[in-house]
C-alpha cells in the first residue's frame, strides 16, 4: 500500500481502562445541533444528566465522561457498557450512539508548479502559477487533523507574517518536547487528543510518540507543509532528489494543529498509526470553536464505511459546514478496486490521487544490452565497473513460503544462499514496499528491483530504500523476468537515478487511489476531484526516518511519499485561497467552484488515463483534476444548506434523522435532488428528472447556454437550455431529464456505469458537471 499511509482496519476490543467495574468501551452519544446559544457549563451538565440516567451514581457518571462536545455539535464520548449504550440510544433526544472504533488511519515542491500546467499556464515562473490571491490567504486559518507537526521545520517559519488573527480563540497546548514557544505566527495553535486511544490501548508509550502536538511520525508535518508551508529554497529529499524550492499551496495561511493519530502498539509501532472517532470529533469540535476556516483531514476508514450518523468525521464535518468551514478529506488508498472510496458525505470534499510531471529515472542495464527504466529516490549505489547476477524472488524463497507470495520478499522469506550479492526482483502486493528492501538486505542481497503486478500498471511510487534499489512498471518487470528466465547467467546493473521534469502523460490517476461508486449513496458521486498525490515532496519529522522502519536511523528534513493523504492538502490549500478571495461564500459554494472548474484532460489536452493504461472516468477522478486559478472565478456555483443536508440524510440509505429538532418529512426530496455539482443516478426504470439550482457569482448581465455530452445509450435533456442573470447572487433553477434511448432499453451493457456531462458557459466561464448513470 502506498506511502505506508493507509493502515489496517482495527476492530475495537474491550477496553483495559474503565471508569467502573464493568468492561466498558468508548461510545459517542450524538445529540445533533445545540438548541440555541447555551453556556458550556449548562451543556456539560446536560451530558452528565444523560450519563446519570444509565450509571449507578453521579460520581461514576462524571468519571465516565471523556469528551463533552459543545462548540459546533451536541454530544459526548464516554465509557459505557453495551447495555448502557443501548439504553441511551433509545432516548428521544439521542440521534445515534456508536462505538469509537480505531478503524481510522492516515491515507498516506513540484506539485504546485505542475498545477500551473494543468491551468494551461506553461512558461511562467512558479510563483506566477499559484492562483491569484495566494498572498491574501494570510488571515485564513486551516486546521490539520493528523499526527502533529515538527515546528522547527523551515516550512513553518513566521518571518514576515502579520499578527495572529484577532478572531483566533485556540491555544498552544504544551507537552513532551512542545511548549508555547513551539507556536508562532505561522503555527498559531496546537492541541492533542488521545483519551479514546488510551482507553483502548492503555497509556501511550512515549518512546514511540510524543505526548504533545509534536509529530513523531512525519505524516502530519508532510500534510501541513503541503497546505501552507512557507517558500523554502534549496530543499531536496534524501540523496538530493527533487531539489528546488518547496512551498505549500497557501504559504501565508495560518496553521492550527490537532493531533489525533497515534502509533499502534506492536513490533514496529512507527509503521502504523490509528485515529479514534471520539478523539477526532473532539478535535473537529474544538477546531470550529477555535475559529478555523478550512479543515484538512487525510484520514479515512477501510472496509465498508459506517452510516453517516455513526461516522465521526461525517458528523463533525456536517456541523462544521453549517458554520462555513470547508472540510476536505482523502478518499483512500484501496484502489483500483471499485466501491472503495471513503469519506462519502456530500458535505465533505473528497479527494483522489494522481501523478505530477516529475519522475526519478533509474536505468537498469541488463546483461543482454537492453536498458529498462526504473524510478527511485534511493541514495545508495552499487559498486561501479561490474555487473551483478539478478534473481527472481520466487526462485530464491525458503522452503515453506506460501506459494502465492514467494515473489513478494516478505520478512524471512528469502534464502541467503540464493540471493547473497545479487540483485533481487520482488513484486509489490503484500507487505510494505520498503520492507521488501529490508528483507533483501537481511538476506545479503546487493539491491532490489521492485516490480508492479498487473493491478498497478505503470504507476511507480518511489522509496528511499535501505540498500540500492529501484521500482519498475508492470511492463518493465515482465521484460526483466523474461530475460531472467531465458538466460543461463542473467546479470544487471542499476545506474544512478536523476530527477526528470515534464514527464508525459501527466497527470495519470494513481492505481492506489480509491474508486467509486459511493457504497452508502450511489446518487452522490465520490471522489469529488483528484489532485497530486504520487511521489510528493514535503517537510518531515526529524524523529522519523524516511522509511519508518526499525533500524533505519537516517534523519531527513523533507521526504517523498505517496497517497491520497498527499492529494487532500493540495485541495485544502485551494479551499484556503478561495476562502481568502471569497470570505462570504459557503462551504458548498467553495466545493462547487473547485469541482465545476476541474479538468478531465491531461496537460497535453488528452483524456486523463489510469495507471493501467485505460481511460479514466468519473469513478476514478470525480469531476476531474483541480485547477485552483480557474476555481477562483467559477461563474456559477451549486450551493447547499444545512437543511438540504438533513433532508438528504432523510432520504438516503436507511433514512437517517441527523437532528432531532428537524423531523424527516413523509416524502423527502430524492437523494439525487441534493444540489450537488455532479450528477449520478442509479436503478432508474424509464426516466428520471433531476433538479438543480445555480447561483451567479460572476458579473451582472450574464448569459449562459448549456452543452451536453450524453452517456452512450442515454438521452440527457437540460431545460431550459439557457440561463440569464441580471445581477450577482441571482439564482436560477433547471432540470436534467435522463432517459434510456430506445435501442438501449432492455439491453445489458459491459460497463458498470455510463458517463457524460453537461456544461454551462457564457463564453468566459466553463461550469462543467459529470453525469453518471450506474447500471444495475
Secondary structure by P-SEA (a helix, b strand, c coil): ccccccccccccccccccccccbbbbbbbbbccccccccaaaaaaaaaaaaaaccccaaaaaaacccccccccccccccccaaaaaaaaacccccccccccccccccccaaaaaaaaaaccccccccccccccccccccbbbbbccccccccccccccccccccccccccccccccccccccccccccbbbbbcaaaaaacccccccccccccccccaaaaaaaaaccccccccccccccccccccccccccbbbbbbbccccccccccccbbbbbaaaaaaaaaaaaaacccbbbbccccccccccccccaaaaaaaaaaaabbbbbbbccccccccccccccccccbbbbbbcccccbbbbbbccccbbbbbbbcccccccccbbbbbbbcccccccccccccccccccccccccccccbbbbbbcccccaaaaaaaaaaacccbbbbbbccccccbbbbcccccccccccaaaaaaaaaaaaaccbbbbbbcbbbbbccccccccccccccccccccccccccccccccccbbbbbbbccccccccccccccccbbbbbcaaaaaaaaaaaaaaaaaacccccaaaaaaaaaaaccccccccccccccccccccccccccccccccccccccccccccaaaaaaaaaaccccccccccccccccccccccccccbbbbcccccbbbbbbbbbbccccbbbbbbbbbccccbbbbbcccbbbbccccbbbbbbbbbbbccccccccccccccccbbbbbcccbbbbbbbbbbcc
